Amino acid sequence: MLVVPHGGTGQNCTYTGCVVDLNDSCPSELKVMKREGGDGVACKSACEAFRQPQ
């Protein structure tokens, strides 16, 4: 995903985003999948996935 500013008057507005899919490196036990199956769409934290506070 790439976010590009459009319009505005700021001098320091530049684009930002990810040039690689960071979800590809997410371990399978932390991966959030699309409902229809297929690719992962997010990566949970270990605390959230395993319901452990550490």
C-alpha positions in Angstrom: 0.0 0.0 0.0 1.2 3.5 -0.8 -0.3 6.7 0.5 0.3 9.7 -1.6 -0.7 13.3 -0.5 -3.0 15.1 -2.9 -3.5 18.9 -2.7 -2.8 20.7 0.6 -0.2 23.3 1.3 2.4 21.5 3.5 5.9 21.7 2.3 6.9 18.4 4.0 4.1 16.1 2.6 5.7 13.1 1.1 4.4 9.6 0.2 4.6 6.7 2.7 3.7 3.1 2.7 5.1 -0.4 2.5 6.8 -1.7 -0.6 6.7 -5.4 0.5 3.9 -7.5 2.0 4.8 -7.7 5.7 2.1 -10.3 6.3 4.1 -12.8 4.4 6.6 -13.1 7.3 3.8 -13.5 9.9 3.8 -17.0 11.6 0.8 -19.1 10.7 -0.5 -19.2 14.3 -0.6 -15.4 14.4 -2.0 -14.9 10.9 -5.5 -13.4 10.4 -7.0 -14.9 7.2 -9.7 -13.5 4.8 -13.2 -15.0 5.5 -13.2 -16.4 2.0 -9.8 -18.1 2.5 -6.7 -17.3 0.7 -4.0 -14.8 1.9 -3.5 -13.4 5.3 -4.7 -9.9 5.9 -3.1 -9.1 9.3 -0.8 -10.5 11.9 -2.0 -10.6 15.6 0.3 -9.9 18.5 1.3 -13.0 20.5 -0.5 -11.6 23.5 -3.7 -11.3 21.5 -3.4 -14.7 19.8 -2.6 -16.7 22.9 -4.5 -14.6 25.4 -1.4 -14.2 27.6 -0.3 -10.9 29.2 3.4 -11.4 28.7 
